[in-house]
Amino acid sequence: MTIHIGARPGEIAETVLLPGDPLRAKWAAETFLDNAVCVNRVRGMLGFTGSWKGHRVTIQGSGMGMPSLSIYANELIRDYDAKTLIRIGSCGAMQERIRPRDIILAMTCSAISTPSQGIFRELRFSPCADWSLLHAAWQAAQDAGTRAHVGGIYSSDAFYDERPDLEEQMIRHGILGVEMEAAELYNLAARHGRRALAVLTVSDHLLTREALSSAERESGFREMVEIALAAAFA
Ligand code: HPA
């Protein structure tokens, strides 16, 4: 047990999928895992361990934003020895060619700051994805015929962002989409020598203002989880 995760030693798998929403962790575990057991209920941040095609997997909610994700990822790595951590979540698209429901595989994450900034001090560290996971996820998306984009994303501290000038510069510099967690996940994976990737479904579009309906969200999330699981065990 840790401060935020009630699982006993051995109840967390080496491979962990991290949705922001704990109810999405429950849905994904019920939909994709065999013999899923709830291993965490602390603060309602549900976690489940089960198996997918014979491989042990944990699906643990991370909450919204980098400070929350940082707590769960730190404890999963330090106390439960998680080796592969894949964020599954939604993002807002920032390029015209990207459509709602497309998948974005985050190669790098730009951020104004992260919970790790204190140790980097003057350094602007570039958090990047694990290449083996990124490559395998790309392949899995190709095999499934899913529209996927690989490139840089923005991990924001604010959902209700009030910096249109910054958004404009990111769009100009090819940033694919915005979410709120991946940069810190990549920082922690780099620090502890673990593998990390963010597989993101485009739920809304910052330029066109389109957004997914709830039915479209569910089928989009299904593709995202399938890609993440295929990549983890490729
Ligand atoms: N901003 C930040 N995070 C998000 C967004 C967004 O527009 N959409 C989905 N996650």
Boltz pocket constraint, residues with backbone or C-beta under 6 A from the ligand:
constraints:
  - pocket:
      binder: B
      contacts: [[A, 90], [A, 91], [A, 92], [A, 156], [A, 158], [A, 159], [A, 178], [A, 179], [A, 180], [A, 203], [A, 204]]
      max_distance: 6.0
